[in-house]
């Protein structure tokens, strides 16, 4: 990992809602290949910052660069195409579609998306469909969802839904994955599985930025750690430094392990 060549760079990112400043001049660099942790008390501005990075709400000022290219102000589909994919605290699959279908639907730029190609180039459509299915099956197996691959997403447990969210973003081969509270509502066994998947992907070079309230997870896998409070960044550094930083302890009222 190189701090001189960050995967994600924020400079003075600010987002206001009327007279309320939800994100106030936040700036940091996330090294390529890191698992960054974004933490802070409720209302700190973490999810708003995620939404600004993903293009769901445009920042009012500041700059965001992904792999050296500016992405601030882009629409969500263009941010996604640039290589930033995010999950949500509450998973949003298509509940009536199967796990396999939910995973395959992420595939972009398929010839079959243009209906006339099914008549003018059916061989190409079939080849791309087979490749997409094979990739989805591989991702589903990696995420430990093979047993439920044919089940409707609406029947899955909370932990399985979080794994499906991860599978869906993996299909896009993003440069960076933003995970919004992946451990929330997940039983310990599936949480351990999810953490293992994050570590395995990171070992392949995948960059992550994670919002998480489970401090055991954050302190065990995240480096660097970024702490927000009242819209501002109050700390960036490693886990040991976060535990010793007075501003962080004040923000959490001493709740850090």
N, C-alpha and C positions, 0 to 999 in steps of 0.2 A: 504494500500500500504506500502511496506517495501523496503527501499533503500538497506537494507542488503541482500535482496533476489530479485534482479532485474530480470525482464523478458528478458531484452536485455542489454547486456554489450559490449561496444566498448572500445578497448584499442589500441591507436596509429595507427588507420586505415589510410593508405596512398594509394592513387592511382595516378599514373603518366601516362601521355600520351606523350611519347617522353621526351622533356625537360620541359614540363609543368606539374606542380603538381596541380591536380584538387582538391584532398583531402589530407590535410597535417596533419597527426598525430592526427586525431580526436578521442577523447575518452569521453564517458559518460555512465552513468547507467540510464536506464529507468525502474522505478518501475513497478512491476506487477499490473495490473489493472489501469494504468494511461492513460491519453490522452496526449501524448507528442506532442509539436509543434516544428517543425524544420523550422526556418525562416532565411531570409537573402536576400540581394539584388540579382538581376540576375547575374549569373556567380559565385555565392558564392561556388558552389560545392554540393548543396543539392541533386540534382537528381543523380549525380554521386555517392554520398554516398548511396542513395537508391539502385542504380543499384549494387553497391558492396555488400550491405547487402543481396539482393535478388539473388546473384550469376550470374547476367548478365555480370558483369565485375569482375574478381578476384582482390582483393586488392593486391598491391605489398608488403605490410607489414602490421603488426598489427593483432589483434585478435578480433573476433566477437563471442560472446556466446549467444545462445538462450536458455532460461530456464536452464542455467548451462552447456549446451553442445556446443562445438565449431562448427560453421557452415561456417567460412571463408574458401574460396577456394572450397566449394562444388558447384556442378552444380545447375542450377535453379530448376530442378525437385526434387533434394535431399533437397534443402533449403525449398521448398514448402512442401515436405513430413515431414520435421522436424517441421513445424508449422508456417512458416512465409509466409504470402500471401500479395501481393501488387496490387494496382490499378495503372493506368497510367493517366497522365494529359489528354491525348487524349484517350478515351475509345477504346478498341479493341475487340468488340464482332464479331461474325460471322454474317455479315449484312443480309444474306438471311435466316438465321435461326430465329425462333420465340424467344420471350423472354423466354418462358418455355424451349425450346430446348437449348438455350444458358446457362440457369441455370442448367439444368440436365446434360449437358455435363461435368460439373466439377466433378461429382461423380466419384471417383476412386475405383479401385480394384473390379469392378463389374464382376461377373462370365460371363456375356454376352459379355465381351470384348474378351473372347477366343471363337472363333466361334464354336468350337466343343462342348462347354458346352450347346449350344442350342439343341443338340441331346442327349447328355448323361445325362444332368440334367436340363431339361426344366422347371421343377417346381421351382428349385432354382433361375433360371434366371428370371422367372416371378415374384417371391416374391421380389427379390431385385429391379426389375424394378418398381414395385408398391410402394415400400418403398422410392425409389429415387424420384419418381414423387410426392409422398405425401410431402416429405421434400421440394422439389422445390416449390410446391404450397404454402406451409407455409412461406417460405422465400420471395416469390414474394408478398404475401399478406402483410407481415411485411414491405416490402419496398414500398408499395403503388402502385404496378404495376399490380394488378389483372386485371384492365380494359384493359390493353394492352398485356396481357399474350400470346395471340395468334398472335400478330403483329410481323412482321419482325423487327429485331433489327435496321436495316438500316433506318426505318421510324421514329424512336424515336427522341424526342427533346434532346438537350444537357443535360438538367437536368435529364431526364428519363434515358439517357445512364449512367450518374453517379450513379443513383440508381441501374441500372442493374449491373454495375461493383461491387457495394457493395453486391448485391445479389449473384453474382458469387463467391466472396471470402468467403461469409458466408457459402456457401455449403461445404467448406473445413473444417469448424470448426477450424480455425487456432488459434494458441496461441497469435499471434500478427498480426494486419492488418496495413500495410503501405499504406496510402492514399496520392496520389500525386495530389495536388491542386484540391480537391473535389469541391470547390466552383467556380472554373474558368468556365466562360461561362454559368453560371446557373442563371436563373431569381430568384428574391428574394423569391418568394413563394416556389419553389422547393428547394432553398438553405436552407430555414428554415426547410423544411421537412427532408432534408438530415442531417442537424445538429441534429434534433430531433432523427433520427435513430441512429446516432453516440452516442448520450447521452444514449439512451435506451439500446443499446448493451453494453456500458460501465457500466451501472448499473447492468448488468448481469455478469460483471467481465471481459469483453473483453478489452484487451490492444490495444492501437492505437499509431502510430507515424505518424504525419500529416505534409506534406509540404503544406503551404498555404500562399498566398500573401494578402488575406483578413484579415486585422489585427483585425477587429471587431470579426470575427470568432475565430481567434487565442486567442485573449485576453479574450474571454468569456468562452471558453471551455478547453483550453490547460494548463496543469500544470504537469510537468515542461515545460519550454520553452528553446530551444537550438537555439542559433544564430550563423550562420556561415558568414564569410566574407573572400574572397580570399582564400578559401580552408581550413581555420582554424576555430576552435570553439572559439568564442570570449566572449560568455556568456552562462551560464546555471543557471536557477532559475525560479522565478515566474514572473507573468506579471508586477507587480508593480516594481520589480527590473529591468526588461528589459526597462521600460519606463524611469528609472532614470540612467541607465548605460551609461556613456559618449561614450564608444566604440560602443555601439549599435546605439545611436543617430547619431554618425558620419557616421556609415555605411549606415543608412537610410536617412541621410541629414535632420533629424528632422521630418520624415514623420510618425512616430508612433503616434497613437491617444493618 
